Amino acid sequence: MTPPPATLEAPAPPREAAERSAALDPRTPCRHCGLPLGSAWKSEYGPFCCTGCRAVSELLASNGLER
């Protein structure tokens, strides 16, 4: 068996990494509610203003209720 041909394109960075770097600005909107992340934002929240928005967003996504 021969391996597939190598591609010249570099793999795209993971979506979460891009969102994390964009979310460092306190004015960035929360992915769930749209409010600014604010100065109390923590990197473990991801692109969400709080753990509540993150939990609700994950719950909606896991049930196929995303927009």
C-alpha positions in Angstrom: 0.0 0.0 0.0 1.3 3.4 -0.8 0.7 6.4 1.5 -1.5 9.2 0.3 0.3 12.1 -1.4 1.6 14.8 0.9 -0.3 18.1 0.7 1.5 21.5 0.7 -1.1 23.2 2.8 -0.5 23.6 6.5 -3.3 22.3 8.7 -5.6 25.0 10.0 -5.3 25.9 13.7 -8.0 24.4 15.9 -11.1 26.6 16.1 -10.9 26.8 19.9 -7.4 28.2 19.8 -8.4 30.9 17.4 -11.4 31.8 19.6 -9.3 31.8 22.7 -6.8 34.3 21.2 -9.6 36.5 19.9 -11.3 36.4 23.3 -8.4 38.1 25.0 -10.0 41.5 24.2 -12.6 42.3 26.9 -14.8 43.9 24.3 -15.2 40.6 22.4 -18.8 39.4 22.5 -19.7 36.2 24.3 -20.5 33.4 21.9 -23.8 32.6 23.6 -25.3 35.9 25.0 -23.4 38.5 23.0 -22.4 40.6 26.0 -18.8 41.7 26.1 -16.5 39.2 27.9 -15.4 41.9 30.3 -12.4 42.3 32.5 -13.3 39.4 34.8 -13.1 37.0 31.8 -10.9 33.9 32.4 -9.2 31.8 29.7 -10.9 28.6 30.9 -14.3 30.2 29.9 -13.3 29.9 26.2 -15.3 32.4 24.0 -18.0 32.8 26.7 -18.4 35.5 29.3 -19.1 33.0 32.1 -19.3 29.3 32.9 -23.1 29.5 32.7 -23.1 30.7 29.1 -20.6 28.0 28.2 -22.7 25.3 29.9 -26.0 26.4 28.2 -24.2 26.7 24.8 -22.8 23.2 25.1 -26.2 21.8 26.2 -27.9 23.4 23.2 -25.3 22.1 20.8 -25.4 18.6 22.2 -29.2 18.6 21.5 -28.9 20.0 18.0 -30.5 23.3 18.9 -27.8 25.6 17.6 -28.7 28.4 15.3 
